[in-house]
Amino acid sequence: MPPPIKRIVVDREPRVVDPPPPGPGGNGTATPGVLAHSPTLRRRHSSAVAAVERMAMRELSIAYGEKVAVNSVSLPVRQGEVLALIGPSGCGKTTLLRSLNRLTELTPTARRWGQITLDGEDVDRVEVTHLRRRVSMVFQQPNPFPMSVFDNVAYALREQGARKPKRPALAPAVQDALERAGLHSEVADDLDRQALRLSGGQQQRLCIARSLAANPDVLLLDEPCSALDPISTEVIEQLIVRLREQVAIVIVTHNLQQAYRVADHVAFMYLGDLVEYGPVEQIFHRPAAKRTKDYVGGAFG
Amino acid sequence: MTAPEPLAATSASPPPAPQRTKPRESASTWPLVDRIGLSLCWAAGIALCLVMGGILAYMAVRGVQYLRPSLFFESPTPEQDQSKSGGFLDPLLGTVLITAVGTLIAFPIGVATAVWLNEYRRPWGLARAVESGVEVVAGTPSVVLAIFGLIIFQQSYFGFLSLTAEGDAVLGRSFFTAGAMMALIALPLIVGSTRAGLQQIPDHVREASYSVGKTKAATIRRVLLPSCRPAIATGTVLGMGRIIGDTAIVVILLGASLQLQSVGDVPGLSTLKGSGSTLTSYVFNNSPAGEGQSPEKAYAAAFVLLLVVVALNYAVNRITSREAPQWIR
C-alpha cells in the first residue's frame, strides 16, 4: 500500500476551534478540540491575587509621519494577569507597547494622541526616566550590557552613570532580582562572569532580572522568546506566569500558542485597530469578530 | 576534533568520499575574463607582499649593520666626523613626546566628535558640516596643515606655546604647536573608528538602557563607550602611527634643532615649549636625500622607525581581534 499522500488545500476556510466545555475558569491542562492534539498546554492557573488596574490607554493613537500605526486604542493593563497583544506583522503591537514607557518619543517622526495613565497619573506628567523605571521593557533580542552579570543587574539600581553604591550594598537587591528572574541558581557561583558569555536564554532572563531590579510596576515584553530555543522559551513562559502577581505584564507575541499559554487577556490588533479584547478563552474559542476568527483559526486550524 | 566513529554496520566498508571538483579544475571552466581577473588578484596580493618584504629585508640589512646600542643613549651633535656625531636619543624622545602631545589632544576631541555625530546629530546641518570638516582634514596633506599651523601659532596671543624672541616675534615652533597640528592628522582616524564602533551597537541596546530609566548621557558613558573600547583603541593606535610617520609637520613646526631645546625654566613644560627633532626628521636630515651627512645613522634610525610602526600595526591587530560585544541585530 502506498503511503498516504498529504494534501495541502489552498484557500480553505479557516477552521474555528470549538468552544470549551462550561467549567470553572476553563483552566484545565487539556483543552478539547484541536488544542488537545497540539502541544499547547496552559501554563496559567487562577491567579491568587485579584487583578488591579495599573495602566490604562484611552483613545491612544500613534502615527509615524502620515502613517497611522495605532488607531484609537483603549485598553487596561492589570497587575495579577498577563495581557498579550497579538496580530499580524505591522499591526502596531510593538508601537503600542513602546508608547507605554514613552520609547516612541525617540523616533522623531512619531506623534501620539490620547491618554496613557499609570496608576491614574498621565504618563506625560511623569518624568521620563522615572516613568521608565516603573514601566520597564525587555526586548526581542537578548541585550545584556558588556559588563559582568552583577553589574548588569546593578545597572538599574545605580544612579544614572554612577558606579556607586558599591557591591556589598547592592548584593541583596541583585540576588533578589536574579532569583525572581529564575537565574540565580545558574549564575550564583560566578556573578563576575561576562554577561555576554551566557547562553541566549540566560541572557534574556538576565535582561528580565535587570528590568525587575528597579522594581517596576509594569513589565513590557516585546516578543521576548522569538530569538530563543524551545526550552529557553518554556523557562521564560513559566517565569512570566510566576511574575504576573508581582508586576503587571504586557507581552507582544507572534506566537499564538504562546499567547494562549501565558496570557489571561488577549488584545487582537489589525492594521492599527484594536479588533477584539477579552479573556483568552473568548479570543481563542469564541471570537466575536470575524477577523479575530480568521486570524486565530488560521493559526490553529 | 576527533573524527566521528563509523557506524557498526558500515565500518567494514567506509563509504566512498564525496566527489569534489578541485579548485583548479573549477577555475579552468571559467570564462577567460574571470580567469584573468583571478590571476590579477593573485598577482596584486603577491606583489604587495614582495614589496613589503623587500623593504623590511633591505631596511633590516642596512639598518641592523649600523645599529649600535650607543645610538639609543647618545644625543646627536652637529659634527662632520661621524664617529663623534652621537646617536638619536633626542629624536627618539622627540617622537615619543610629539606622539603623546598629539594623541592627548586628538583622543578626547575625536571621541567626543564621534559620539556627538553618532548619538546626537542635531542640528542636522551642523552635523553634516562637522562630517565634511573631518573629511577635509583627513584629505589635507600634512604639509598644508603645517604651514597653516605656523601662521596660526606665530600670532602673538599664542606666544605662550613657543619661544618668543626679541621684539615680541613669536617663533611658533614647539612640541605644543607641532603636537596640536599632529592631532589634526590623527583626529579623522579616531573619529572614524569610534563612529564605526558606535554604529555596530544595535539600537535596542540603547533602548534597553533607557528602559531601566537611564538618561542618554548615562547610557553613553556606561554602555556605549565601554562597548566600543576596542574600536576607540584601534583608531587611537592608527592615529599614533600617522603621527610617528609624519615628517612635514616636524620639519616646519618643530624646528630643525637636533637636540631638545627647552624654553623657559619650568621642568617638563619648558621642553614642550621648546623645539627638537623626531626620528623622521632625523632620517630626513641625515639621509643622502637630505643633508646627507651620515646615511649609516639614517638607515639605523629608519629601521627603528619601521620597527615602531610594525609594532603599532601588531597592536592594532591584537586590539581588533579582541572580542567586541556581539548582539543580535
Interface residues (C-beta under 8 A of the other chain):
Chain A: N101 L103 L106 T129 H130 L131 R132 R133 S136 M137 V138 F139 Q140 Q141 P142 N143 F145 P146 M147 Y155 A156 Q160 G161 L196 C207 R210 S211 A213 A214 L220 A227
Chain B: P202 H204 V205 E207 A208 S209 Y210 S211 V212 G213 K214 T215 A217 A218 R221 R222 V223 P226 S227 P325 Q326 W327 I328 R329
